[in-house]
Every structure is written in C-alpha cells, then in structure tokens.
Amino acid sequence: VSPTDDIEVYNCSSSHMKTLTMGEIVDYGKKIIHEVPLEGMLWFAGGSLTKVWLVYYFKVLLFHLLPAIFVDLMLRIT
C-alpha cells in the first residue's frame, strides 16, 4: 500500500450509492489484512457469513473461545 491523497470512505449503512454486501465487506477486509498484516498475530484474521445459528456458535466455540482458553492456559503455565 502506497501513500496517496485520495481516501476512499465506505459507509456501512443503507444507501443506493455504491452499495456493498456484507460478503463484499468481509472479502475486502480479508484482502487488506493480507496486504497490511498486523504485528504479533497468531494467525491471519478471517471470517465467513452464515445464516445458520448452530454453525455460527460452533465457529465461535472452535475459533474464538477454545483458542483463547488454550493461549491463556499456556501463558499461565509459562
């Protein structure tokens, strides 16, 4: 990413101008996080959308809670 004087601003609200779906916003975020990574990450941020609540809560457990508990336990051990 190079410095520029032009700044694109995306408003995540209802509008008929330059509309974006939530899927497009997630895809843009994934692209940006690979181009400009954060420092000290354990893994790249990701994400997906689902309409199924059971899948959502399974992913929260698998990719959010369990890794957090594991990392906390490792930090307490060391």
N, CA, C and O atoms as a Maestro MAE file, in Angstrom:
{
 s_m_m2io_version
 :::
 2.0.0
}

f_m_ct {
 s_m_title
 :::
 protein
 m_atom[312] {
  # First column is atom index #
  i_m_mmod_type
  r_m_x_coord
  r_m_y_coord
  r_m_z_coord
  i_m_residue_number
  s_m_chain_name
  s_m_pdb_residue_name
  s_m_pdb_atom_name
  i_m_atomic_number
  :::
  1 25 0.855 -1.174 0.000 1 A "VAL " " N  " 7
  2 3 0.000 0.000 0.000 1 A "VAL " " CA " 6
  3 2 0.891 1.223 0.000 1 A "VAL " " C  " 6
  4 15 1.779 1.361 0.841 1 A "VAL " " O  " 8
  5 25 0.650 2.100 -0.939 2 A "SER " " N  " 7
  6 3 1.455 3.316 -1.022 2 A "SER " " CA " 6
  7 2 0.626 4.521 -0.585 2 A "SER " " C  " 6
  8 15 -0.594 4.539 -0.748 2 A "SER " " O  " 8
  9 25 1.302 5.528 -0.028 3 A "PRO " " N  " 7
  10 3 0.582 6.736 0.405 3 A "PRO " " CA " 6
  11 2 -0.093 7.428 -0.774 3 A "PRO " " C  " 6
  12 15 0.438 7.444 -1.884 3 A "PRO " " O  " 8
  13 25 -1.247 7.988 -0.526 4 A "THR " " N  " 7
  14 3 -1.994 8.688 -1.563 4 A "THR " " CA " 6
  15 2 -2.809 9.810 -0.929 4 A "THR " " C  " 6
  16 15 -3.103 9.777 0.266 4 A "THR " " O  " 8
  17 25 -3.164 10.788 -1.728 5 A "ASP " " N  " 7
  18 3 -4.008 11.874 -1.234 5 A "ASP " " CA " 6
  19 2 -5.489 11.524 -1.330 5 A "ASP " " C  " 6
  20 15 -6.327 12.185 -0.716 5 A "ASP " " O  " 8
  21 25 -5.810 10.491 -2.094 6 A "ASP " " N  " 7
  22 3 -7.202 10.067 -2.242 6 A "ASP " " CA " 6
  23 2 -7.542 9.046 -1.167 6 A "ASP " " C  " 6
  24 15 -6.817 8.069 -0.981 6 A "ASP " " O  " 8
  25 25 -8.626 9.269 -0.472 7 A "ILE " " N  " 7
  26 3 -9.068 8.342 0.567 7 A "ILE " " CA " 6
  27 2 -10.480 7.895 0.226 7 A "ILE " " C  " 6
  28 15 -11.390 8.716 0.104 7 A "ILE " " O  " 8
  29 25 -10.658 6.583 0.072 8 A "GLU " " N  " 7
  30 3 -11.995 6.052 -0.163 8 A "GLU " " CA " 6
  31 2 -12.645 5.797 1.183 8 A "GLU " " C  " 6
  32 15 -12.042 5.187 2.066 8 A "GLU " " O  " 8
  33 25 -13.861 6.258 1.339 9 A "VAL " " N  " 7
  34 3 -14.604 6.073 2.581 9 A "VAL " " CA " 6
  35 2 -15.832 5.237 2.268 9 A "VAL " " C  " 6
  36 15 -16.599 5.566 1.363 9 A "VAL " " O  " 8
  37 25 -16.020 4.154 3.016 10 A "TYR " " N  " 7
  38 3 -17.182 3.297 2.846 10 A "TYR " " CA " 6
  39 2 -18.066 3.441 4.070 10 A "TYR " " C  " 6
  40 15 -17.615 3.262 5.201 10 A "TYR " " O  " 8
  41 25 -19.315 3.762 3.836 11 A "ASN " " N  " 7
  42 3 -20.272 3.899 4.912 11 A "ASN " " CA " 6
  43 2 -21.106 2.626 4.951 11 A "ASN " " C  " 6
  44 15 -21.737 2.270 3.956 11 A "ASN " " O  " 8
  45 25 -21.116 1.950 6.068 12 A "CYS " " N  " 7
  46 3 -21.856 0.693 6.196 12 A "CYS " " CA " 6
  47 2 -23.285 0.975 6.653 12 A "CYS " " C  " 6
  48 15 -23.695 0.564 7.739 12 A "CYS " " O  " 8
  49 25 -24.005 1.655 5.843 13 A "SER " " N  " 7
  50 3 -25.410 1.918 6.137 13 A "SER " " CA " 6
  51 2 -26.206 1.756 4.853 13 A "SER " " C  " 6
  52 15 -25.637 1.586 3.775 13 A "SER " " O  " 8
  53 25 -27.464 1.807 4.971 14 A "SER " " N  " 7
  54 3 -28.357 1.626 3.848 14 A "SER " " CA " 6
  55 2 -28.282 2.816 2.904 14 A "SER " " C  " 6
  56 15 -28.479 3.958 3.321 14 A "SER " " O  " 8
  57 25 -28.006 2.559 1.667 15 A "SER " " N  " 7
  58 3 -27.934 3.634 0.685 15 A "SER " " CA " 6
  59 2 -27.997 3.035 -0.707 15 A "SER " " C  " 6
  60 15 -27.749 1.845 -0.903 15 A "SER " " O  " 8
  61 25 -28.329 3.871 -1.660 16 A "HIS " " N  " 7
  62 3 -28.348 3.426 -3.055 16 A "HIS " " CA " 6
  63 2 -27.054 3.792 -3.768 16 A "HIS " " C  " 6
  64 15 -26.864 3.450 -4.935 16 A "HIS " " O  " 8
  65 25 -26.162 4.489 -3.063 17 A "MET " " N  " 7
  66 3 -24.884 4.888 -3.656 17 A "MET " " CA " 6
  67 2 -23.813 3.874 -3.286 17 A "MET " " C  " 6
  68 15 -23.619 3.590 -2.104 17 A "MET " " O  " 8
  69 25 -23.129 3.336 -4.252 18 A "LYS " " N  " 7
  70 3 -22.011 2.405 -4.056 18 A "LYS " " CA " 6
  71 2 -22.341 1.348 -2.993 18 A "LYS " " C  " 6
  72 15 -21.690 1.281 -1.951 18 A "LYS " " O  " 8
  73 25 -23.332 0.548 -3.263 19 A "THR " " N  " 7
  74 3 -23.780 -0.448 -2.290 19 A "THR " " CA " 6
  75 2 -22.780 -1.598 -2.193 19 A "THR " " C  " 6
  76 15 -22.159 -1.985 -3.183 19 A "THR " " O  " 8
  77 25 -22.640 -2.126 -1.001 20 A "LEU " " N  " 7
  78 3 -21.785 -3.278 -0.731 20 A "LEU " " CA " 6
  79 2 -22.577 -4.283 0.085 20 A "LEU " " C  " 6
  80 15 -23.361 -3.907 0.957 20 A "LEU " " O  " 8
  81 25 -22.371 -5.553 -0.198 21 A "THR " " N  " 7
  82 3 -22.977 -6.588 0.628 21 A "THR " " CA " 6
  83 2 -22.034 -6.899 1.780 21 A "THR " " C  " 6
  84 15 -20.858 -6.541 1.736 21 A "THR " " O  " 8
  85 25 -22.544 -7.563 2.809 22 A "MET " " N  " 7
  86 3 -21.684 -7.946 3.930 22 A "MET " " CA " 6
  87 2 -20.578 -8.889 3.455 22 A "MET " " C  " 6
  88 15 -19.454 -8.830 3.954 22 A "MET " " O  " 8
  89 25 -20.890 -9.752 2.500 23 A "GLY " " N  " 7
  90 3 -19.875 -10.645 1.950 23 A "GLY " " CA " 6
  91 2 -18.739 -9.887 1.287 23 A "GLY " " C  " 6
  92 15 -17.574 -10.259 1.431 23 A "GLY " " O  " 8
  93 25 -19.073 -8.816 0.556 24 A "GLU " " N  " 7
  94 3 -18.038 -8.000 -0.086 24 A "GLU " " CA " 6
  95 2 -17.182 -7.287 0.959 24 A "GLU " " C  " 6
  96 15 -15.967 -7.172 0.796 24 A "GLU " " O  " 8
  97 25 -17.813 -6.810 2.028 25 A "ILE " " N  " 7
  98 3 -17.062 -6.139 3.092 25 A "ILE " " CA " 6
  99 2 -16.094 -7.112 3.750 25 A "ILE " " C  " 6
  100 15 -14.945 -6.757 4.017 25 A "ILE " " O  " 8
  101 25 -16.546 -8.336 4.016 26 A "VAL " " N  " 7
  102 3 -15.664 -9.358 4.603 26 A "VAL " " CA " 6
  103 2 -14.518 -9.671 3.646 26 A "VAL " " C  " 6
  104 15 -13.371 -9.791 4.077 26 A "VAL " " O  " 8
  105 25 -14.812 -9.805 2.360 27 A "ASP " " N  " 7
  106 3 -13.762 -10.091 1.372 27 A "ASP " " CA " 6
  107 2 -12.734 -8.968 1.298 27 A "ASP " " C  " 6
  108 15 -11.534 -9.233 1.230 27 A "ASP " " O  " 8
  109 25 -13.194 -7.705 1.311 28 A "TYR " " N  " 7
  110 3 -12.265 -6.565 1.316 28 A "TYR " " CA " 6
  111 2 -11.387 -6.597 2.563 28 A "TYR " " C  " 6
  112 15 -10.182 -6.359 2.489 28 A "TYR " " O  " 8
  113 25 -11.998 -6.891 3.706 29 A "GLY " " N  " 7
  114 3 -11.232 -6.957 4.951 29 A "GLY " " CA " 6
  115 2 -10.161 -8.033 4.903 29 A "GLY " " C  " 6
  116 15 -9.039 -7.808 5.355 29 A "GLY " " O  " 8
  117 25 -10.495 -9.208 4.356 30 A "LYS " " N  " 7
  118 3 -9.514 -10.293 4.229 30 A "LYS " " CA " 6
  119 2 -8.362 -9.887 3.314 30 A "LYS " " C  " 6
  120 15 -7.200 -10.182 3.592 30 A "LYS " " O  " 8
  121 25 -8.698 -9.208 2.224 31 A "LYS " " N  " 7
  122 3 -7.668 -8.769 1.280 31 A "LYS " " CA " 6
  123 2 -6.731 -7.764 1.948 31 A "LYS " " C  " 6
  124 15 -5.512 -7.861 1.811 31 A "LYS " " O  " 8
  125 25 -7.297 -6.807 2.664 32 A "ILE " " N  " 7
  126 3 -6.497 -5.768 3.311 32 A "ILE " " CA " 6
  127 2 -5.615 -6.352 4.404 32 A "ILE " " C  " 6
  128 15 -4.461 -5.944 4.536 32 A "ILE " " O  " 8
  129 25 -6.122 -7.295 5.187 33 A "ILE " " N  " 7
  130 3 -5.334 -7.850 6.294 33 A "ILE " " CA " 6
  131 2 -4.134 -8.642 5.767 33 A "ILE " " C  " 6
  132 15 -3.121 -8.759 6.457 33 A "ILE " " O  " 8
  133 25 -4.239 -9.188 4.551 34 A "HIS " " N  " 7
  134 3 -3.091 -9.878 3.958 34 A "HIS " " CA " 6
  135 2 -2.090 -8.893 3.361 34 A "HIS " " C  " 6
  136 15 -0.886 -9.153 3.355 34 A "HIS " " O  " 8
  137 25 -2.586 -7.767 2.862 35 A "GLU " " N  " 7
  138 3 -1.689 -6.760 2.291 35 A "GLU " " CA " 6
  139 2 -0.973 -5.958 3.371 35 A "GLU " " C  " 6
  140 15 0.195 -5.601 3.212 35 A "GLU " " O  " 8
  141 25 -1.670 -5.674 4.471 36 A "VAL " " N  " 7
  142 3 -1.108 -4.868 5.564 36 A "VAL " " CA " 6
  143 2 -1.323 -5.646 6.863 36 A "VAL " " C  " 6
  144 15 -2.234 -5.323 7.626 36 A "VAL " " O  " 8
  145 25 -0.502 -6.662 7.127 37 A "PRO " " N  " 7
  146 3 -0.725 -7.501 8.309 37 A "PRO " " CA " 6
  147 2 -0.435 -6.757 9.614 37 A "PRO " " C  " 6
  148 15 0.381 -5.836 9.663 37 A "PRO " " O  " 8
  149 25 -1.120 -7.183 10.650 38 A "LEU " " N  " 7
  150 3 -0.875 -6.661 11.988 38 A "LEU " " CA " 6
  151 2 0.363 -7.331 12.557 38 A "LEU " " C  " 6
  152 15 0.742 -8.417 12.119 38 A "LEU " " O  " 8
  153 25 0.990 -6.694 13.525 39 A "GLU " " N  " 7
  154 3 2.194 -7.262 14.131 39 A "GLU " " CA " 6
  155 2 1.810 -8.164 15.299 39 A "GLU " " C  " 6
  156 15 0.897 -7.848 16.062 39 A "GLU " " O  " 8
  157 25 2.509 -9.285 15.436 40 A "GLY " " N  " 7
  158 3 2.336 -10.167 16.577 40 A "GLY " " CA " 6
  159 2 1.071 -11.009 16.552 40 A "GLY " " C  " 6
  160 15 0.592 -11.425 17.607 40 A "GLY " " O  " 8
  161 25 0.523 -11.268 15.378 41 A "MET " " N  " 7
  162 3 -0.687 -12.088 15.293 41 A "MET " " CA " 6
  163 2 -0.327 -13.563 15.411 41 A "MET " " C  " 6
  164 15 0.764 -13.978 15.021 41 A "MET " " O  " 8
  165 25 -1.254 -14.353 15.952 42 A "LEU " " N  " 7
  166 3 -1.079 -15.801 15.956 42 A "LEU " " CA " 6
  167 2 -1.440 -16.388 14.596 42 A "LEU " " C  " 6
  168 15 -0.795 -17.329 14.134 42 A "LEU " " O  " 8
  169 25 -2.464 -15.837 13.955 43 A "TRP " " N  " 7
  170 3 -2.857 -16.235 12.616 43 A "TRP " " CA " 6
  171 2 -3.598 -15.079 11.961 43 A "TRP " " C  " 6
  172 15 -4.015 -14.132 12.628 43 A "TRP " " O  " 8
  173 25 -3.757 -15.171 10.628 44 A "PHE " " N  " 7
  174 3 -4.467 -14.122 9.903 44 A "PHE " " CA " 6
  175 2 -5.927 -14.100 10.329 44 A "PHE " " C  " 6
  176 15 -6.540 -15.140 10.569 44 A "PHE " " O  " 8
  177 25 -6.460 -12.911 10.414 45 A "ALA " " N  " 7
  178 3 -7.886 -12.773 10.700 45 A "ALA " " CA " 6
  179 2 -8.670 -13.300 9.511 45 A "ALA " " C  " 6
  180 15 -8.252 -13.145 8.364 45 A "ALA " " O  " 8
  181 25 -9.763 -13.898 9.778 46 A "GLY " " N  " 7
  182 3 -10.607 -14.429 8.719 46 A "GLY " " CA " 6
  183 2 -12.055 -14.185 9.075 46 A "GLY " " C  " 6
  184 15 -12.365 -13.428 9.995 46 A "GLY " " O  " 8
  185 25 -12.898 -14.801 8.373 47 A "GLY " " N  " 7
  186 3 -14.309 -14.639 8.671 47 A "GLY " " CA " 6
  187 2 -15.154 -15.214 7.570 47 A "GLY " " C  " 6
  188 15 -14.726 -15.347 6.424 47 A "GLY " " O  " 8
  189 25 -16.342 -15.544 7.939 48 A "SER " " N  " 7
  190 3 -17.308 -16.022 6.966 48 A "SER " " CA " 6
  191 2 -18.691 -15.695 7.504 48 A "SER " " C  " 6
  192 15 -18.876 -15.485 8.703 48 A "SER " " O  " 8
  193 25 -19.628 -15.656 6.624 49 A "LEU " " N  " 7
  194 3 -21.000 -15.351 6.996 49 A "LEU " " CA " 6
  195 2 -21.827 -16.618 6.920 49 A "LEU " " C  " 6
  196 15 -21.620 -17.458 6.044 49 A "LEU " " O  " 8
  197 25 -22.759 -16.748 7.839 50 A "THR " " N  " 7
  198 3 -23.666 -17.882 7.816 50 A "THR " " CA " 6
  199 2 -25.034 -17.437 8.301 50 A "THR " " C  " 6
  200 15 -25.148 -16.524 9.119 50 A "THR " " O  " 8
  201 25 -26.056 -18.079 7.799 51 A "LYS " " N  " 7
  202 3 -27.418 -17.807 8.258 51 A "LYS " " CA " 6
  203 2 -27.867 -18.848 9.273 51 A "LYS " " C  " 6
  204 15 -28.961 -18.746 9.829 51 A "LYS " " O  " 8
  205 25 -27.032 -19.842 9.516 52 A "VAL " " N  " 7
  206 3 -27.378 -20.945 10.414 52 A "VAL " " CA " 6
  207 2 -26.781 -20.661 11.789 52 A "VAL " " C  " 6
  208 15 -25.559 -20.628 11.935 52 A "VAL " " O  " 8
  209 25 -27.625 -20.457 12.793 53 A "TRP " " N  " 7
  210 3 -27.145 -20.070 14.121 53 A "TRP " " CA " 6
  211 2 -26.272 -21.147 14.747 53 A "TRP " " C  " 6
  212 15 -25.328 -20.828 15.470 53 A "TRP " " O  " 8
  213 25 -26.566 -22.418 14.486 54 A "LEU " " N  " 7
  214 3 -25.775 -23.501 15.064 54 A "LEU " " CA " 6
  215 2 -24.351 -23.481 14.512 54 A "LEU " " C  " 6
  216 15 -23.397 -23.691 15.262 54 A "LEU " " O  " 8
  217 25 -24.197 -23.235 13.228 55 A "VAL " " N  " 7
  218 3 -22.869 -23.125 12.611 55 A "VAL " " CA " 6
  219 2 -22.127 -21.931 13.191 55 A "VAL " " C  " 6
  220 15 -20.930 -22.011 13.466 55 A "VAL " " O  " 8
  221 25 -22.842 -20.817 13.377 56 A "TYR " " N  " 7
  222 3 -22.229 -19.613 13.954 56 A "TYR " " CA " 6
  223 2 -21.655 -19.909 15.343 56 A "TYR " " C  " 6
  224 15 -20.495 -19.599 15.611 56 A "TYR " " O  " 8
  225 25 -22.461 -20.504 16.222 57 A "TYR " " N  " 7
  226 3 -21.989 -20.771 17.580 57 A "TYR " " CA " 6
  227 2 -20.896 -21.837 17.616 57 A "TYR " " C  " 6
  228 15 -20.019 -21.792 18.479 57 A "TYR " " O  " 8
  229 25 -20.939 -22.788 16.695 58 A "PHE " " N  " 7
  230 3 -19.863 -23.775 16.603 58 A "PHE " " CA " 6
  231 2 -18.545 -23.094 16.236 58 A "PHE " " C  " 6
  232 15 -17.499 -23.397 16.811 58 A "PHE " " O  " 8
  233 25 -18.604 -22.164 15.264 59 A "LYS " " N  " 7
  234 3 -17.392 -21.440 14.860 59 A "LYS " " CA " 6
  235 2 -16.891 -20.525 15.967 59 A "LYS " " C  " 6
  236 15 -15.681 -20.383 16.146 59 A "LYS " " O  " 8
  237 25 -17.797 -19.902 16.711 60 A "VAL " " N  " 7
  238 3 -17.387 -19.073 17.854 60 A "VAL " " CA " 6
  239 2 -16.637 -19.932 18.857 60 A "VAL " " C  " 6
  240 15 -15.582 -19.533 19.350 60 A "VAL " " O  " 8
  241 25 -17.169 -21.102 19.162 61 A "LEU " " N  " 7
  242 3 -16.519 -22.009 20.111 61 A "LEU " " CA " 6
  243 2 -15.168 -22.480 19.579 61 A "LEU " " C  " 6
  244 15 -14.170 -22.444 20.299 61 A "LEU " " O  " 8
  245 25 -15.134 -22.921 18.328 62 A "LEU " " N  " 7
  246 3 -13.929 -23.510 17.756 62 A "LEU " " CA " 6
  247 2 -12.828 -22.491 17.472 62 A "LEU " " C  " 6
  248 15 -11.653 -22.769 17.713 62 A "LEU " " O  " 8
  249 25 -13.194 -21.321 16.966 63 A "PHE " " N  " 7
  250 3 -12.183 -20.361 16.520 63 A "PHE " " CA " 6
  251 2 -11.984 -19.168 17.446 63 A "PHE " " C  " 6
  252 15 -11.083 -18.361 17.219 63 A "PHE " " O  " 8
  253 25 -12.812 -19.040 18.493 64 A "HIS " " N  " 7
  254 3 -12.678 -17.899 19.394 64 A "HIS " " CA " 6
  255 2 -12.439 -18.355 20.835 64 A "HIS " " C  " 6
  256 15 -11.409 -18.035 21.429 64 A "HIS " " O  " 8
  257 25 -13.379 -19.092 21.381 65 A "LEU " " N  " 7
  258 3 -13.280 -19.459 22.794 65 A "LEU " " CA " 6
  259 2 -12.187 -20.485 23.076 65 A "LEU " " C  " 6
  260 15 -11.365 -20.280 23.969 65 A "LEU " " O  " 8
  261 25 -12.170 -21.581 22.330 66 A "LEU " " N  " 7
  262 3 -11.156 -22.613 22.593 66 A "LEU " " CA " 6
  263 2 -9.725 -22.106 22.388 66 A "LEU " " C  " 6
  264 15 -8.872 -22.384 23.231 66 A "LEU " " O  " 8
  265 25 -9.424 -21.375 21.308 67 A "PRO " " N  " 7
  266 3 -8.067 -20.825 21.196 67 A "PRO " " CA " 6
  267 2 -7.731 -19.854 22.328 67 A "PRO " " C  " 6
  268 15 -6.599 -19.844 22.814 67 A "PRO " " O  " 8
  269 25 -8.694 -19.043 22.752 68 A "ALA " " N  " 7
  270 3 -8.438 -18.102 23.850 68 A "ALA " " CA " 6
  271 2 -8.136 -18.845 25.141 68 A "ALA " " C  " 6
  272 15 -7.217 -18.473 25.871 68 A "ALA " " O  " 8
  273 25 -8.894 -19.883 25.425 69 A "ILE " " N  " 7
  274 3 -8.653 -20.682 26.631 69 A "ILE " " CA " 6
  275 2 -7.289 -21.354 26.546 69 A "ILE " " C  " 6
  276 15 -6.545 -21.365 27.527 69 A "ILE " " O  " 8
  277 25 -6.949 -21.913 25.386 70 A "PHE " " N  " 7
  278 3 -5.660 -22.579 25.209 70 A "PHE " " CA " 6
  279 2 -4.498 -21.606 25.411 70 A "PHE " " C  " 6
  280 15 -3.546 -21.917 26.126 70 A "PHE " " O  " 8
  281 25 -4.573 -20.436 24.786 71 A "VAL " " N  " 7
  282 3 -3.497 -19.445 24.923 71 A "VAL " " CA " 6
  283 2 -3.395 -18.977 26.368 71 A "VAL " " C  " 6
  284 15 -2.288 -18.830 26.886 71 A "VAL " " O  " 8
  285 25 -4.522 -18.741 27.028 72 A "ASP " " N  " 7
  286 3 -4.496 -18.344 28.440 72 A "ASP " " CA " 6
  287 2 -3.837 -19.413 29.305 72 A "ASP " " C  " 6
  288 15 -3.050 -19.096 30.197 72 A "ASP " " O  " 8
  289 25 -4.157 -20.676 29.044 73 A "LEU " " N  " 7
  290 3 -3.539 -21.762 29.815 73 A "LEU " " CA " 6
  291 2 -2.031 -21.818 29.579 73 A "LEU " " C  " 6
  292 15 -1.258 -22.006 30.518 73 A "LEU " " O  " 8
  293 25 -1.615 -21.653 28.319 74 A "MET " " N  " 7
  294 3 -0.185 -21.673 28.020 74 A "MET " " CA " 6
  295 2 0.531 -20.507 28.700 74 A "MET " " C  " 6
  296 15 1.656 -20.666 29.175 74 A "MET " " O  " 8
  297 25 -0.097 -19.359 28.751 75 A "LEU " " N  " 7
  298 3 0.520 -18.206 29.409 75 A "LEU " " CA " 6
  299 2 0.609 -18.402 30.918 75 A "LEU " " C  " 6
  300 15 1.561 -17.938 31.545 75 A "LEU " " O  " 8
  301 25 -0.362 -19.077 31.501 76 A "ARG " " N  " 7
  302 3 -0.314 -19.343 32.944 76 A "ARG " " CA " 6
  303 2 0.767 -20.367 33.286 76 A "ARG " " C  " 6
  304 15 1.401 -20.281 34.338 76 A "ARG " " O  " 8
  305 25 0.973 -21.334 32.393 77 A "ILE " " N  " 7
  306 3 1.979 -22.371 32.636 77 A "ILE " " CA " 6
  307 2 3.382 -21.785 32.579 77 A "ILE " " C  " 6
  308 15 4.246 -22.159 33.372 77 A "ILE " " O  " 8
  309 25 3.611 -20.869 31.647 78 A "THR " " N  " 7
  310 3 4.958 -20.305 31.494 78 A "THR " " CA " 6
  311 2 5.219 -19.167 32.442 78 A "THR " " C  " 6
  312 15 6.307 -18.592 32.431 78 A "THR " " O  " 8
  :::
 }
 m_bond[311] {
  # First column is bond index #
  i_m_from
  i_m_to
  i_m_order
  :::
  1 1 2 1
  2 2 3 1
  3 3 4 2
  4 3 5 1
  5 5 6 1
  6 6 7 1
  7 7 8 2
  8 7 9 1
  9 9 10 1
  10 10 11 1
  11 11 12 2
  12 11 13 1
  13 13 14 1
  14 14 15 1
  15 15 16 2
  16 15 17 1
  17 17 18 1
  18 18 19 1
  19 19 20 2
  20 19 21 1
  21 21 22 1
  22 22 23 1
  23 23 24 2
  24 23 25 1
  25 25 26 1
  26 26 27 1
  27 27 28 2
  28 27 29 1
  29 29 30 1
  30 30 31 1
  31 31 32 2
  32 31 33 1
  33 33 34 1
  34 34 35 1
  35 35 36 2
  36 35 37 1
  37 37 38 1
  38 38 39 1
  39 39 40 2
  40 39 41 1
  41 41 42 1
  42 42 43 1
  43 43 44 2
  44 43 45 1
  45 45 46 1
  46 46 47 1
  47 47 48 2
  48 47 49 1
  49 49 50 1
  50 50 51 1
  51 51 52 2
  52 51 53 1
  53 53 54 1
  54 54 55 1
  55 55 56 2
  56 55 57 1
  57 57 58 1
  58 58 59 1
  59 59 60 2
  60 59 61 1
  61 61 62 1
  62 62 63 1
  63 63 64 2
  64 63 65 1
  65 65 66 1
  66 66 67 1
  67 67 68 2
  68 67 69 1
  69 69 70 1
  70 70 71 1
  71 71 72 2
  72 71 73 1
  73 73 74 1
  74 74 75 1
  75 75 76 2
  76 75 77 1
  77 77 78 1
  78 78 79 1
  79 79 80 2
  80 79 81 1
  81 81 82 1
  82 82 83 1
  83 83 84 2
  84 83 85 1
  85 85 86 1
  86 86 87 1
  87 87 88 2
  88 87 89 1
  89 89 90 1
  90 90 91 1
  91 91 92 2
  92 91 93 1
  93 93 94 1
  94 94 95 1
  95 95 96 2
  96 95 97 1
  97 97 98 1
  98 98 99 1
  99 99 100 2
  100 99 101 1
  101 101 102 1
  102 102 103 1
  103 103 104 2
  104 103 105 1
  105 105 106 1
  106 106 107 1
  107 107 108 2
  108 107 109 1
  109 109 110 1
  110 110 111 1
  111 111 112 2
  112 111 113 1
  113 113 114 1
  114 114 115 1
  115 115 116 2
  116 115 117 1
  117 117 118 1
  118 118 119 1
  119 119 120 2
  120 119 121 1
  121 121 122 1
  122 122 123 1
  123 123 124 2
  124 123 125 1
  125 125 126 1
  126 126 127 1
  127 127 128 2
  128 127 129 1
  129 129 130 1
  130 130 131 1
  131 131 132 2
  132 131 133 1
  133 133 134 1
  134 134 135 1
  135 135 136 2
  136 135 137 1
  137 137 138 1
  138 138 139 1
  139 139 140 2
  140 139 141 1
  141 141 142 1
  142 142 143 1
  143 143 144 2
  144 143 145 1
  145 145 146 1
  146 146 147 1
  147 147 148 2
  148 147 149 1
  149 149 150 1
  150 150 151 1
  151 151 152 2
  152 151 153 1
  153 153 154 1
  154 154 155 1
  155 155 156 2
  156 155 157 1
  157 157 158 1
  158 158 159 1
  159 159 160 2
  160 159 161 1
  161 161 162 1
  162 162 163 1
  163 163 164 2
  164 163 165 1
  165 165 166 1
  166 166 167 1
  167 167 168 2
  168 167 169 1
  169 169 170 1
  170 170 171 1
  171 171 172 2
  172 171 173 1
  173 173 174 1
  174 174 175 1
  175 175 176 2
  176 175 177 1
  177 177 178 1
  178 178 179 1
  179 179 180 2
  180 179 181 1
  181 181 182 1
  182 182 183 1
  183 183 184 2
  184 183 185 1
  185 185 186 1
  186 186 187 1
  187 187 188 2
  188 187 189 1
  189 189 190 1
  190 190 191 1
  191 191 192 2
  192 191 193 1
  193 193 194 1
  194 194 195 1
  195 195 196 2
  196 195 197 1
  197 197 198 1
  198 198 199 1
  199 199 200 2
  200 199 201 1
  201 201 202 1
  202 202 203 1
  203 203 204 2
  204 203 205 1
  205 205 206 1
  206 206 207 1
  207 207 208 2
  208 207 209 1
  209 209 210 1
  210 210 211 1
  211 211 212 2
  212 211 213 1
  213 213 214 1
  214 214 215 1
  215 215 216 2
  216 215 217 1
  217 217 218 1
  218 218 219 1
  219 219 220 2
  220 219 221 1
  221 221 222 1
  222 222 223 1
  223 223 224 2
  224 223 225 1
  225 225 226 1
  226 226 227 1
  227 227 228 2
  228 227 229 1
  229 229 230 1
  230 230 231 1
  231 231 232 2
  232 231 233 1
  233 233 234 1
  234 234 235 1
  235 235 236 2
  236 235 237 1
  237 237 238 1
  238 238 239 1
  239 239 240 2
  240 239 241 1
  241 241 242 1
  242 242 243 1
  243 243 244 2
  244 243 245 1
  245 245 246 1
  246 246 247 1
  247 247 248 2
  248 247 249 1
  249 249 250 1
  250 250 251 1
  251 251 252 2
  252 251 253 1
  253 253 254 1
  254 254 255 1
  255 255 256 2
  256 255 257 1
  257 257 258 1
  258 258 259 1
  259 259 260 2
  260 259 261 1
  261 261 262 1
  262 262 263 1
  263 263 264 2
  264 263 265 1
  265 265 266 1
  266 266 267 1
  267 267 268 2
  268 267 269 1
  269 269 270 1
  270 270 271 1
  271 271 272 2
  272 271 273 1
  273 273 274 1
  274 274 275 1
  275 275 276 2
  276 275 277 1
  277 277 278 1
  278 278 279 1
  279 279 280 2
  280 279 281 1
  281 281 282 1
  282 282 283 1
  283 283 284 2
  284 283 285 1
  285 285 286 1
  286 286 287 1
  287 287 288 2
  288 287 289 1
  289 289 290 1
  290 290 291 1
  291 291 292 2
  292 291 293 1
  293 293 294 1
  294 294 295 1
  295 295 296 2
  296 295 297 1
  297 297 298 1
  298 298 299 1
  299 299 300 2
  300 299 301 1
  301 301 302 1
  302 302 303 1
  303 303 304 2
  304 303 305 1
  305 305 306 1
  306 306 307 1
  307 307 308 2
  308 307 309 1
  309 309 310 1
  310 310 311 1
  311 311 312 2
  :::
 }
}
